[in-house]
């Protein structure tokens, strides 16, 4: 058994992907292509709220070698989240990639001004609807009007600049899935392997891994023994705890305010019902010949209000 740092934590995940060899191994398995070089462009958090504290984004430029031996650059946007979140957030990040001028090679080598093709990868700690496969590949097809595949001229740089493929990983469905290299590698994300009483670490069976997959395991073992990473995990726990406490306080205040609003609405409804009853009684007395001043005194109404009632 191997004790590894838990890549559910952003600090561990980044430490793992900071190693170019490890990043190439994981991205090659995800893309099902040979990633020969990879460069991390940027990393960022989605923000510090309870809903998205664990949404972390990494962007890579990857040099991919194709089956025919040719090589091309692919932009990879990898987003990791462990909480159910709005798809709008993901769309916003994609929009930022499409609008980023740095993702368009210089016109010296790219006269057409086409952008790098892009692949979006989502590592999710939750399930999606009725999809039960641990890894879902969403790919585009070039089709004619009759849905026949188009072969000539494919791929086209214009199309590749404006559309992209996606890979979606559902961690909850990984348990016991060891059918291929990717599923073996993704076992390091399975929270079923958490060490009891310490979610910072996972206990995984080393015997399921093969060949260069051990570089990923070794990197996570190293992360577990790195003081900066260990402290960063503690900070993530502290931040989330503080946010949860804050959100609990807000929730309690919201409930209290909701209760007061409900009580106020009930009182207003009661007053409205009483006012309707007073109006009916005032009109009835007036029709029976009771002077307005007597009616006003009886129901404690001012002259102006009574006049409006008796219209």
C-alpha positions in Angstrom: 0.0 0.0 0.0 1.1 3.6 -0.7 0.2 6.6 1.4 -0.3 9.6 -0.9 -1.4 13.2 -0.5 -5.0 13.7 -1.5 -5.3 15.6 -4.8 -8.8 16.7 -3.9 -6.8 19.5 -2.3 -5.8 22.2 -4.8 -2.3 22.5 -3.3 -1.7 18.8 -3.9 -3.2 18.8 -7.3 -1.0 21.7 -8.4 2.1 20.1 -6.9 1.3 16.9 -8.9 0.8 18.8 -12.1 3.9 21.0 -11.6 6.0 18.0 -12.5 6.1 18.1 -16.3 6.6 14.4 -16.6 3.6 13.6 -14.4 1.5 16.2 -16.3 2.4 14.6 -19.6 1.5 11.1 -18.3 -1.9 12.2 -17.0 -2.8 14.4 -20.0 -1.6 11.7 -22.4 -3.9 9.2 -20.8 -6.8 11.7 -20.8 -6.3 12.8 -24.4 -5.4 9.3 -25.6 -2.6 10.9 -27.5 1.2 11.2 -27.0 1.8 14.5 -25.2 5.5 15.1 -25.8 5.8 18.5 -24.0 3.6 20.5 -21.7 3.8 24.0 -20.3 1.6 25.3 -17.5 0.2 28.7 -18.5 -1.7 29.8 -15.5 -3.6 28.7 -12.5 -6.4 30.3 -10.5 -9.1 29.8 -8.0 -12.7 30.4 -8.9 -13.1 32.5 -5.7 -13.5 32.0 -2.0 -17.1 31.1 -1.4 -18.5 27.9 0.0 -20.0 27.0 -3.3 -16.7 27.1 -5.3 -13.8 27.0 -2.8 -12.6 23.8 -4.4 -12.9 24.8 -8.0 -9.4 25.1 -9.4 -8.3 25.7 -12.9 -5.1 24.9 -14.7 -4.3 25.9 -18.3 -1.6 24.1 -20.4 0.0 24.4 -23.8 0.6 20.8 -24.8 2.6 19.7 -27.8 0.8 16.6 -29.1 2.3 14.0 -31.5 -0.3 12.6 -33.9 -0.5 9.1 -35.3 1.1 10.3 -38.6 4.1 11.7 -36.7 3.1 15.3 -37.1 3.0 17.6 -34.0 0.7 20.4 -33.1 -0.1 22.6 -30.1 -3.3 22.0 -28.1 -4.6 24.3 -25.5 -5.9 22.4 -22.5 -8.1 23.9 -19.9 -8.4 21.6 -16.9 -11.0 22.5 -14.2 -11.4 20.6 -11.0 -14.3 20.9 -8.6 -15.6 18.8 -5.8 -18.9 20.6 -5.3 -21.9 20.8 -7.5 -21.6 24.2 -9.3 -23.3 26.2 -12.0 -22.3 25.5 -15.6 -22.2 29.2 -16.1 -19.0 29.3 -14.2 -17.4 26.8 -16.6 -18.7 28.7 -19.6 -17.2 32.0 -18.3 -13.7 30.4 -18.1 -14.1 29.0 -21.6 -15.1 32.4 -22.9 -12.0 33.9 -21.4 -9.9 31.3 -23.3 -11.6 32.1 -26.6 -11.0 35.8 -26.1 -7.4 35.5 -24.9 -5.1 36.8 -27.7 -2.2 34.8 -26.3 -4.0 31.7 -27.6 -3.5 32.8 -31.2 -0.1 32.2 -32.7 1.7 35.1 -34.3 0.9 35.8 -37.9 4.5 35.0 -38.9 3.7 31.4 -38.5 -0.1 31.7 -38.6 -1.2 33.9 -41.6 -4.8 33.0 -41.2 -4.9 34.2 -37.6 -6.3 30.9 -36.3 -6.3 30.0 -32.6 -4.9 26.9 -31.0 -7.3 24.1 -30.9 -8.6 23.6 -27.4 -9.7 20.7 -25.2 -11.6 21.3 -21.9 -11.2 18.7 -19.1 -13.5 18.6 -16.1 -12.6 16.5 -13.1 -15.8 16.4 -11.0 -16.2 15.0 -7.5 -19.9 14.6 -8.0 -22.2 12.7 -10.4 -23.8 14.1 -13.5 -27.5 13.3 -14.1 -27.9 9.7 -15.5 -24.4 9.5 -17.0 -22.7 6.6 -15.2 -19.4 6.2 -17.1 -16.4 7.4 -15.1 -14.9 9.2 -18.1 -17.1 10.8 -20.8 -15.6 12.0 -24.1 -17.6 14.6 -26.0 -16.2 14.9 -29.5 -17.2 16.8 -32.6 -17.8 15.3 -36.0 -17.6 17.0 -39.4 -20.9 16.0 -41.2 -22.7 17.0 -44.4 -26.4 17.7 -44.6 -27.2 14.0 -44.7 -25.1 13.3 -41.6 -22.4 11.7 -43.7 -18.8 12.1 -42.3 -16.7 14.6 -44.1 -13.2 13.4 -44.7 -11.4 15.8 -47.0 -10.1 19.0 -45.5 -10.5 17.7 -41.9 -9.5 19.0 -39.5 -10.0 22.6 -40.6 -8.2 25.3 -38.6 -11.2 27.7 -38.8 -13.5 25.0 -37.2 -10.9 24.0 -34.7 -10.5 27.6 -33.6 -14.2 28.0 -32.8 -15.2 24.6 -31.4 -13.6 22.1 -29.0 -13.9 18.7 -27.5 -14.4 17.9 -23.9 -13.5 15.2 -21.4 -15.6 14.8 -18.2 -14.3 12.7 -15.3 -16.9 11.6 -12.7 -14.8 10.5 -9.7 -17.6 8.7 -7.8 -17.9 6.1 -10.6 -14.2 5.2 -10.6 -14.3 2.7 -7.7 -13.0 -0.6 -8.9 -12.7 0.5 -12.6 -9.2 -0.6 -13.8 -10.0 -1.3 -17.4 -7.3 0.9 -18.8 -4.4 3.2 -18.0 -6.5 6.3 -17.5 -8.8 4.6 -15.0 -5.8 3.3 -13.1 -4.3 6.7 -12.9 -7.6 8.3 -11.8 -7.8 6.0 -8.8 -5.6 8.5 -7.0 -8.7 10.8 -6.9 -11.1 8.3 -5.4 -12.1 9.5 -2.0 -13.0 5.9 -1.0 -9.3 5.5 -0.3 -9.1 8.3 2.3 -7.2 7.4 5.5 -9.7 7.1 8.3 -9.5 10.3 10.4 -7.2 12.1 8.0 -8.6 13.2 4.7 -5.2 14.7 3.7 -4.1 11.3 2.7 -5.2 8.3 0.6 -4.1 4.7 1.0 -3.9 3.1 -2.5 -2.9 -0.3 -3.6 0.4 0.0 -5.5 -0.1 -3.3 -7.3 -2.8 -1.8 -9.6 -0.3 0.6 -11.2 2.0 -0.2 -14.1 5.1 1.4 -15.7 5.3 5.1 -15.8 2.1 5.4 -13.7 4.4 5.1 -10.7 5.8 8.5 -11.4 2.3 9.9 -10.5 2.2 7.8 -7.3 5.8 8.9 -6.3 4.9 12.5 -6.9 1.9 12.3 -4.6 4.0 10.4 -2.0 6.5 13.3 -2.2 3.6 15.8 -1.8 2.5 14.1 1.4 6.0 14.7 2.9 6.5 18.3 1.7 5.9 20.8 4.6 4.6 23.5 2.3 2.0 21.2 0.8 1.0 19.9 4.2 0.5 23.4 5.5 -1.4 24.4 2.4 -3.8 21.6 2.9 -4.4 22.8 6.5 -5.0 26.3 5.2 -7.5 25.0 2.7 -9.3 23.2 5.6 -9.2 26.4 7.7 -10.6 28.6 4.8 -13.4 26.2 4.1 -14.2 25.9 7.8 -14.4 29.6 8.2 -16.5 30.0 5.1 -18.9 27.2 6.3 -19.1 29.0 9.7 -19.8 32.3 8.0 -22.4 30.7 5.7 -24.1 29.0 8.7 -24.4 32.4 10.4 -25.8 33.9 7.3 -28.2 31.0 6.9 -29.4 31.4 10.5 -29.9 35.2 10.0 -31.8 34.5 6.8 -34.1 32.1 8.5 -34.6 34.6 11.3 -35.4 37.3 8.8 -37.7 35.0 6.9 -39.6 34.2 10.1 -40.0 37.9 10.9 -41.2 38.6 7.4 -43.7 35.8 7.7 -44.9 37.2 11.0 -45.2 40.6 9.5 -47.1 39.3 6.5 -49.5 37.5 8.8 -50.0 40.7 10.8 -50.6 42.7 7.7 -53.1 40.1 6.5 -54.9 40.2 9.8 -55.0 44.1 9.7 -56.3 43.9 6.1 -59.0 41.6 7.2 -59.9 43.8 10.2 -60.0 46.8 7.9 -62.3 45.1 5.4 -64.6 44.3 8.3 -64.6 47.9 9.6 -65.4 49.1 6.1 -68.4 46.8 5.8 -69.7 47.8 9.2 -69.1 51.5 8.6 -71.0 51.4 5.3 -73.8 49.4 6.9 -74.2 51.9 9.8 -74.1 54.9 7.4 -76.8 53.3 5.3 -78.8 52.9 8.5 -78.6 56.7 9.1 -75.9 56.8 11.7 -74.0 60.1 11.5 -70.4 59.9 10.1 -68.9 61.6 13.2 -70.4 58.8 15.4 -69.1 56.1 13.0 -65.6 57.8 13.1 -65.6 57.9 16.8 -66.8 54.3 17.2 -64.0 52.9 15.0 -61.3 55.4 15.8 -61.2 56.7 12.2 -60.2 60.2 11.0 -62.7 62.1 8.8 -60.6 61.7 5.6 -60.3 57.9 5.9 -64.0 57.5 6.7 -64.9 59.7 3.7 -62.9 57.3 1.4 -64.6 54.3 3.0 -68.1 55.7 2.5 -67.6 56.6 -1.2 
